Amino acid sequence: MDSSDKVYAYLIRALNISGNEFTNKGIKINLFRVGNSARPVITTVTLPPSNGWIFSNTNKRKKETAQFKKKLKATIEEVMNVEANQSTSQIYHALCFQLHALKSSTFSTDKRLILLSDGLESSELANFVSYIDKIKQFKESFPDLRKKMAENCTLPDDLSDITIQMFNSPGLGATEIVLACDTYWSELVAAHNGKISIFPNLPQ
């Protein structure tokens, strides 16, 4: 698992607010930890859009942005410091609900979903870990797994307007199953006109 500092650094770089830059746009970030709950507790950190002209009240806006960054950093630490003793990992439900939330949101046209996960679903829908030594069987079961998941929560039809990223940090000895999971999630999202970009680690 990446550190909270690393996650924070990645997010503020992605949002172009890593320095003392001026931003007029609004930013809303929902943070949650995937685990036992199909609908995990979500904590929202928001920087409202700036009022007035782009260059009006520049100093005030920079103070608002600094406060937002401070709250974001603290919230990331809080979410990531929750004890990771969950018996299940309900990735699909969290993914489905958040994608629907993003599709219906009118806050911004820049919509992103970022997952820090090895992709190993472990729930009543599927137990990917059980296939760790049966990769071929796992891949052959993809259509049935997608059908079962869709019966519980159907993904939005068109995901082309949402940027989806997964950083999976595969552990030693689990690389093959993690790569198979990458294929599963990629095919699932592609079936809904979307793309998921998968990386081994958050960039430095």
C-alpha positions in Angstrom: 0.0 0.0 0.0 1.3 3.4 -0.9 1.8 5.9 1.8 -0.7 8.8 2.4 2.1 11.3 1.6 2.6 9.6 -1.8 -1.1 9.5 -2.6 -1.5 13.2 -1.6 1.5 14.2 -3.7 0.1 12.4 -6.7 -3.3 14.0 -6.4 -2.2 17.6 -6.1 0.2 17.1 -9.1 -2.7 15.6 -11.1 -4.9 18.5 -10.2 -2.1 21.0 -11.0 -2.0 22.5 -7.5 1.2 21.1 -6.3 2.8 24.5 -5.9 1.3 27.9 -5.3 -0.6 27.9 -8.6 -3.8 29.9 -9.0 -6.8 27.8 -9.9 -10.3 29.1 -10.7 -11.9 25.7 -11.1 -13.8 23.8 -8.5 -12.5 20.5 -7.2 -14.4 17.8 -5.4 -12.7 14.6 -4.2 -14.6 11.6 -2.7 -12.3 9.4 -0.6 -13.2 5.9 0.6 -11.6 2.6 1.6 -12.7 -0.6 -0.2 -13.5 -3.4 2.3 -16.4 -5.2 3.9 -19.1 -2.7 2.9 -20.7 -2.7 -0.5 -21.2 1.0 0.0 -18.2 2.3 1.9 -18.2 5.4 4.0 -17.3 8.3 1.7 -15.5 11.5 2.9 -15.7 14.5 0.6 -13.2 17.3 0.3 -14.3 20.3 -1.8 -12.8 23.4 -3.3 -15.7 25.4 -4.7 -15.2 27.2 -8.0 -13.9 30.7 -7.7 -16.4 33.6 -8.1 -15.8 36.5 -10.4 -13.1 37.0 -12.9 -10.2 34.6 -13.2 -7.6 37.0 -11.8 -9.8 38.7 -9.2 -9.1 38.1 -5.5 -6.0 36.0 -6.4 -4.6 36.1 -2.8 -7.9 35.0 -1.4 -8.2 32.1 -3.8 -4.7 30.9 -3.1 -5.6 30.9 0.6 -8.7 28.8 -0.1 -6.6 26.4 -2.2 -4.0 26.1 0.6 -6.8 25.3 3.1 -8.3 22.7 0.6 -4.9 21.0 0.3 -4.4 20.9 4.0 -7.8 19.3 4.5 -7.2 16.9 1.7 -3.9 15.7 3.2 -5.5 15.1 6.6 -8.4 13.3 5.1 -6.2 11.0 3.0 -4.2 10.1 6.2 -7.4 9.4 8.1 -8.9 7.2 5.4 -5.6 5.3 4.8 -5.0 4.8 8.6 -8.2 2.8 9.0 -7.1 -0.7 10.1 -7.0 -3.0 7.1 -8.5 -6.0 8.7 -11.4 -6.4 6.3 -12.4 -10.0 5.6 -13.7 -9.0 2.1 -12.8 -6.6 -0.6 -15.8 -5.4 -2.5 -14.1 -3.7 -5.4 -16.9 -4.1 -7.9 -19.7 -2.6 -5.8 -17.6 0.4 -4.9 -16.5 0.8 -8.5 -20.1 0.6 -9.8 -21.6 3.0 -7.3 -18.9 5.6 -7.8 -19.1 5.4 -11.5 -22.8 6.1 -11.3 -22.2 9.0 -9.0 -19.6 10.5 -11.4 -22.0 10.1 -14.4 -24.8 11.9 -12.6 -22.5 14.7 -11.2 -22.7 18.1 -12.7 -19.9 19.6 -10.5 -17.3 19.3 -13.3 -16.7 17.8 -16.7 -13.3 16.5 -15.6 -14.3 13.3 -14.0 -11.8 10.8 -12.6 -11.9 7.5 -10.6 -8.6 6.4 -9.1 -8.3 3.0 -7.4 -5.4 1.9 -5.2 -6.0 -1.8 -5.3 -4.5 -5.1 -6.4 -7.8 -5.8 -8.2 -8.5 -9.0 -6.2 -12.3 -9.0 -5.7 -13.2 -11.0 -2.6 -16.9 -10.8 -1.9 -20.2 -12.7 -2.3 -19.9 -11.9 -6.1 -16.5 -13.5 -6.7 -13.3 -14.7 -5.0 -10.5 -13.9 -7.3 -7.9 -15.2 -4.8 -9.3 -18.8 -5.3 -8.0 -18.7 -8.8 -4.4 -17.9 -7.8 -3.2 -21.3 -9.1 -5.9 -21.6 -11.8 -5.3 -18.6 -14.1 -6.6 -20.3 -17.2 -9.8 -21.3 -15.4 -10.1 -17.8 -14.1 -9.9 -16.2 -17.5 -12.4 -18.7 -18.9 -14.8 -17.6 -16.1 -14.7 -13.9 -17.1 -18.1 -13.9 -18.9 -19.9 -15.6 -16.0 -18.3 -13.3 -13.5 -19.2 -10.2 -15.5 -22.8 -11.4 -15.8 -23.1 -12.1 -12.0 -21.7 -8.7 -11.2 -24.0 -6.9 -13.6 -27.0 -8.6 -12.0 -26.1 -6.9 -8.7 -25.1 -3.5 -10.1 -25.0 -2.6 -13.8 -22.3 -0.2 -14.8 -23.3 2.9 -16.8 -23.6 2.3 -20.5 -21.0 4.9 -21.5 -17.9 5.5 -19.5 -16.0 7.4 -22.2 -16.2 10.7 -20.3 -14.6 9.3 -17.1 -10.8 8.8 -16.6 -10.3 5.6 -14.7 -6.9 4.6 -13.2 -5.8 1.7 -11.1 -2.5 1.4 -9.2 -2.2 -2.1 -8.1 1.3 -2.5 -6.5 1.5 -6.3 -7.0 3.2 -8.2 -4.2 5.9 -10.7 -4.7 4.5 -14.1 -5.7 1.1 -12.7 -6.7 2.0 -11.1 -10.0 0.3 -13.5 -12.4 -3.1 -13.4 -10.7 -2.8 -9.6 -10.4 -2.1 -9.3 -14.2 -5.1 -11.6 -14.8 -7.2 -9.3 -12.7 -6.0 -6.3 -14.7 -7.3 -8.0 -17.8 -10.6 -8.7 -16.1 -11.2 -5.1 -15.1 -9.9 -3.8 -18.4 -12.4 -5.9 -20.4 -15.2 -5.1 -18.0 -14.8 -1.3 -18.4 -14.2 -1.6 -22.2 -17.5 -3.3 -22.5 -19.1 0.0 -21.4 -17.2 2.1 -23.8 -14.5 3.0 -21.2 -10.9 2.5 -20.6 -9.0 1.8 -17.4 -5.3 2.7 -17.3 -3.5 0.3 -14.9 -0.1 1.0 -13.4 2.1 -1.0 -11.0 2.7 2.0 -8.7 2.0 5.6 -8.1 4.6 7.8 -10.0 7.2 9.4 -7.9 
